[in-house]
Amino acid sequence: MPPGVEVVMGKPREILNARSYRPEITRTITVKGPLGELKLDVPGFVRLEENKEEKTVSLGVEDANVKHQKEMWGTFLLLLVLLLL
């Protein structure tokens, strides 16, 4: 992680989807740095772990055996890397 950058995972919240009657659980990843702040909404199954001693962030999913979660894992990993750059 670059110096002066802070990554925060927000609390889960429900969002109503126009395509379904069930609400979706989402979280917001906020990246704050010296040039500003960026936010990314991610599904509730995405997990973010920050190690402040090593200055690293790891992204994972609840169940890597579920096809949809495995597919989205790489997508959100790339989006997080782009937010950090």
C-alpha positions as CSV (number, residue, x, y, z in Angstrom):
1,M,0.0,0.0,0.0
2,P,1.4,3.4,-0.8
3,P,2.3,5.7,2.1
4,G,-0.4,8.0,3.3
5,V,-3.2,5.8,2.0
6,E,-6.0,4.5,4.2
7,V,-8.4,1.7,3.3
8,V,-11.7,1.3,5.2
9,M,-14.4,-1.3,4.7
10,G,-17.9,0.0,5.6
11,K,-20.6,-1.8,7.4
12,P,-23.1,-4.0,5.5
13,R,-26.3,-2.4,4.2
14,E,-29.3,-3.5,2.2
15,I,-30.0,-2.0,-1.2
16,L,-33.2,-2.7,-3.1
17,N,-32.6,-4.0,-6.6
18,A,-35.0,-3.1,-9.4
19,R,-34.5,-6.6,-11.0
20,S,-35.4,-8.6,-7.9
21,Y,-37.7,-8.5,-4.9
22,R,-34.9,-9.4,-2.5
23,P,-32.6,-6.7,-1.2
24,E,-28.8,-7.1,-1.9
25,I,-26.3,-6.8,0.9
26,T,-23.4,-4.4,-0.1
27,R,-20.5,-2.7,1.6
28,T,-18.4,0.3,0.6
29,I,-14.6,0.2,0.4
30,T,-13.3,3.7,0.9
31,V,-9.7,4.6,-0.1
32,K,-8.4,7.9,1.4
33,G,-5.2,9.4,0.3
34,P,-3.4,12.7,0.0
35,L,-5.1,13.5,-3.3
36,G,-8.7,12.7,-2.2
37,E,-11.1,9.9,-1.5
38,L,-12.5,7.1,-3.7
39,K,-15.4,4.7,-2.9
40,L,-16.3,1.3,-4.3
41,D,-19.5,-0.6,-3.6
42,V,-18.9,-4.4,-3.3
43,P,-21.2,-7.3,-2.6
44,G,-21.6,-8.5,1.0
45,F,-19.6,-11.7,0.3
46,V,-16.4,-9.8,-0.4
47,R,-14.0,-9.7,2.6
48,L,-11.2,-7.2,3.2
49,E,-8.3,-7.6,5.6
50,E,-5.8,-4.9,6.4
51,N,-2.4,-5.6,8.0
52,K,-1.2,-2.2,9.3
53,E,2.2,-3.6,10.4
54,E,3.1,-4.9,7.0
55,K,1.1,-2.2,5.2
56,T,-0.8,-4.7,3.1
57,V,-4.5,-5.3,2.2
58,S,-5.9,-8.7,1.2
59,L,-9.2,-9.2,-0.5
60,G,-11.2,-12.5,-0.4
61,V,-14.6,-14.0,-0.6
62,E,-16.8,-16.0,1.8
63,D,-16.8,-19.2,-0.2
64,A,-14.2,-19.6,-3.0
65,N,-16.1,-22.7,-4.3
66,V,-19.1,-20.7,-5.4
67,K,-18.6,-19.9,-9.1
68,H,-20.1,-16.3,-8.9
69,Q,-18.0,-15.4,-5.9
70,K,-14.8,-16.8,-7.5
71,E,-15.5,-14.8,-10.7
72,M,-16.1,-11.5,-8.8
73,W,-13.0,-12.0,-6.6
74,G,-10.6,-11.2,-9.4
75,T,-12.8,-8.3,-10.6
76,F,-12.9,-6.6,-7.3
77,L,-9.2,-7.3,-6.6
78,L,-8.3,-5.5,-9.8
79,L,-10.7,-2.6,-9.0
80,L,-9.1,-2.2,-5.5
81,V,-5.6,-2.2,-7.1
82,L,-6.8,0.6,-9.4
83,L,-8.1,2.6,-6.5
84,L,-4.8,2.3,-4.7
85,L,-2.7,3.5,-7.6
